[in-house]
Amino acid sequence: MAGTLQVELVAADRLVWSGTASRVIARTTEGDVGILPGHAPILSVIIEGVVDVLTEDGETRVAAVDAGFLSVANNRVSILSEHAEMSHEIDLEKARADLERAKASGEKNLDVLGEEVRRAEARIRAVERAS
């Protein structure tokens, strides 16, 4: 397993995905980060976005995640997020409707509104990237 990463994508209520991978890409507060086997240890804050995992078998697994944490050490990658969904679990039409509803809801707190828009956009990007 020297050339692979052991990856766990965990939401607050469940293990979303676990397996071996050759690459992981996630969005942090500092920008996108790519993790390959042998990566230096890091602990970073992730933001709403897409996590892209290239499995050991060459398959791409895509997930939409909310804010959380990314930890890398000894070829182990842990992504911890309050909410996370694999692309195949996402209803694209519902995600698009959620985005339109969030954009149309001008009376809400702008911080909450921005979070809802980013979450809906991430869900849509996850499905589109996996297609």
Secondary structure as a PSIPRED ss2 file (coil, helix, strand):
# PSIPRED VFORMAT (PSIPRED V4.0)

   1 M C   1.000  0.000  0.000
   2 A C   1.000  0.000  0.000
   3 G C   1.000  0.000  0.000
   4 T C   1.000  0.000  0.000
   5 L E   0.000  0.000  1.000
   6 Q E   0.000  0.000  1.000
   7 V E   0.000  0.000  1.000
   8 E E   0.000  0.000  1.000
   9 L E   0.000  0.000  1.000
  10 V E   0.000  0.000  1.000
  11 A E   0.000  0.000  1.000
  12 A C   1.000  0.000  0.000
  13 D C   1.000  0.000  0.000
  14 R E   0.000  0.000  1.000
  15 L E   0.000  0.000  1.000
  16 V E   0.000  0.000  1.000
  17 W E   0.000  0.000  1.000
  18 S E   0.000  0.000  1.000
  19 G E   0.000  0.000  1.000
  20 T E   0.000  0.000  1.000
  21 A E   0.000  0.000  1.000
  22 S E   0.000  0.000  1.000
  23 R E   0.000  0.000  1.000
  24 V E   0.000  0.000  1.000
  25 I E   0.000  0.000  1.000
  26 A E   0.000  0.000  1.000
  27 R E   0.000  0.000  1.000
  28 T E   0.000  0.000  1.000
  29 T C   1.000  0.000  0.000
  30 E C   1.000  0.000  0.000
  31 G E   0.000  0.000  1.000
  32 D E   0.000  0.000  1.000
  33 V E   0.000  0.000  1.000
  34 G E   0.000  0.000  1.000
  35 I E   0.000  0.000  1.000
  36 L C   1.000  0.000  0.000
  37 P C   1.000  0.000  0.000
  38 G C   1.000  0.000  0.000
  39 H C   1.000  0.000  0.000
  40 A C   1.000  0.000  0.000
  41 P C   1.000  0.000  0.000
  42 I E   0.000  0.000  1.000
  43 L E   0.000  0.000  1.000
  44 S E   0.000  0.000  1.000
  45 V E   0.000  0.000  1.000
  46 I E   0.000  0.000  1.000
  47 I C   1.000  0.000  0.000
  48 E C   1.000  0.000  0.000
  49 G E   0.000  0.000  1.000
  50 V E   0.000  0.000  1.000
  51 V E   0.000  0.000  1.000
  52 D E   0.000  0.000  1.000
  53 V E   0.000  0.000  1.000
  54 L E   0.000  0.000  1.000
  55 T E   0.000  0.000  1.000
  56 E C   1.000  0.000  0.000
  57 D C   1.000  0.000  0.000
  58 G C   1.000  0.000  0.000
  59 E C   1.000  0.000  0.000
  60 T E   0.000  0.000  1.000
  61 R E   0.000  0.000  1.000
  62 V E   0.000  0.000  1.000
  63 A E   0.000  0.000  1.000
  64 A E   0.000  0.000  1.000
  65 V E   0.000  0.000  1.000
  66 D C   1.000  0.000  0.000
  67 A C   1.000  0.000  0.000
  68 G E   0.000  0.000  1.000
  69 F E   0.000  0.000  1.000
  70 L E   0.000  0.000  1.000
  71 S E   0.000  0.000  1.000
  72 V E   0.000  0.000  1.000
  73 A E   0.000  0.000  1.000
  74 N C   1.000  0.000  0.000
  75 N C   1.000  0.000  0.000
  76 R E   0.000  0.000  1.000
  77 V E   0.000  0.000  1.000
  78 S E   0.000  0.000  1.000
  79 I E   0.000  0.000  1.000
  80 L E   0.000  0.000  1.000
  81 S E   0.000  0.000  1.000
  82 E C   1.000  0.000  0.000
  83 H C   1.000  0.000  0.000
  84 A E   0.000  0.000  1.000
  85 E E   0.000  0.000  1.000
  86 M E   0.000  0.000  1.000
  87 S H   0.000  1.000  0.000
  88 H H   0.000  1.000  0.000
  89 E H   0.000  1.000  0.000
  90 I C   1.000  0.000  0.000
  91 D C   1.000  0.000  0.000
  92 L H   0.000  1.000  0.000
  93 E H   0.000  1.000  0.000
  94 K H   0.000  1.000  0.000
  95 A H   0.000  1.000  0.000
  96 R H   0.000  1.000  0.000
  97 A H   0.000  1.000  0.000
  98 D H   0.000  1.000  0.000
  99 L H   0.000  1.000  0.000
 100 E H   0.000  1.000  0.000
 101 R H   0.000  1.000  0.000
 102 A H   0.000  1.000  0.000
 103 K H   0.000  1.000  0.000
 104 A H   0.000  1.000  0.000
 105 S C   1.000  0.000  0.000
 106 G C   1.000  0.000  0.000
 107 E C   1.000  0.000  0.000
 108 K C   1.000  0.000  0.000
 109 N C   1.000  0.000  0.000
 110 L H   0.000  1.000  0.000
 111 D H   0.000  1.000  0.000
 112 V H   0.000  1.000  0.000
 113 L H   0.000  1.000  0.000
 114 G H   0.000  1.000  0.000
 115 E H   0.000  1.000  0.000
 116 E H   0.000  1.000  0.000
 117 V H   0.000  1.000  0.000
 118 R H   0.000  1.000  0.000
 119 R H   0.000  1.000  0.000
 120 A H   0.000  1.000  0.000
 121 E H   0.000  1.000  0.000
 122 A H   0.000  1.000  0.000
 123 R H   0.000  1.000  0.000
 124 I H   0.000  1.000  0.000
 125 R H   0.000  1.000  0.000
 126 A H   0.000  1.000  0.000
 127 V H   0.000  1.000  0.000
 128 E H   0.000  1.000  0.000
 129 R H   0.000  1.000  0.000
 130 A H   0.000  1.000  0.000
 131 S C   1.000  0.000  0.000
